[in-house]
Amino acid sequence: MALSYKTRRRLSLLILVVGLPVYIVVAVSLVNLLERPSMLVELLIYVGLGILWVFPLKAVFKGVGQADPDAPRDDED
């Protein structure tokens, strides 16, 4: 099932405004559960988690910054 352009835009905004901050809080909480590992390990964990969230949501964000492909074109020359 393909999402429409408008639905993908709304969903991507929801993910960025609500989902990403929640994900950051969860990631920081998980690192704190490890009782503050060394600086390098902590950095690697944050970099890994920072990249990990993108892959499942790639389809939602793809093409959102471009013009609506379903909108009627106004080709007046």
JOFEN-V319947 format. One record per residue. N is the residue number from 1. RES is the residue in one small letter. SS is DSSP state (helix for helix, strand for strand, loop for the rest). OMEGA is omega as a letter, one per 20 degrees, with the letter a starting at -180 (NA if undefined). Layout:
[[N RES SS OMEGA] [N RES SS OMEGA]]
This chain:
[[1 m loop r] [2 a loop r] [3 l loop r] [4 s loop a] [5 y helix a] [6 k helix r] [7 t helix r] [8 r helix r] [9 r helix r] [10 r helix r] [11 l helix r] [12 s helix r] [13 l helix r] [14 l helix r] [15 i helix a] [16 l helix a] [17 v helix a] [18 v helix a] [19 g helix a] [20 l helix r] [21 p helix r] [22 v helix r] [23 y helix r] [24 i helix r] [25 v helix r] [26 v helix r] [27 a helix r] [28 v helix r] [29 s helix r] [30 l helix r] [31 v helix r] [32 n helix r] [33 l helix r] [34 l loop r] [35 e loop r] [36 r loop r] [37 p loop r] [38 s loop a] [39 m helix a] [40 l helix r] [41 v helix r] [42 e helix r] [43 l helix r] [44 l helix r] [45 i helix a] [46 y helix r] [47 v helix r] [48 g helix r] [49 l helix r] [50 g helix r] [51 i helix a] [52 l helix a] [53 w helix a] [54 v helix a] [55 f helix r] [56 p helix a] [57 l helix a] [58 k helix a] [59 a helix a] [60 v helix a] [61 f helix a] [62 k loop r] [63 g loop a] [64 v loop a] [65 g loop a] [66 q loop a] [67 a loop a] [68 d loop a] [69 p loop a] [70 d loop a] [71 a loop r] [72 p loop a] [73 r loop r] [74 d loop a] [75 d loop r] [76 e loop a] [77 d loop NA]]
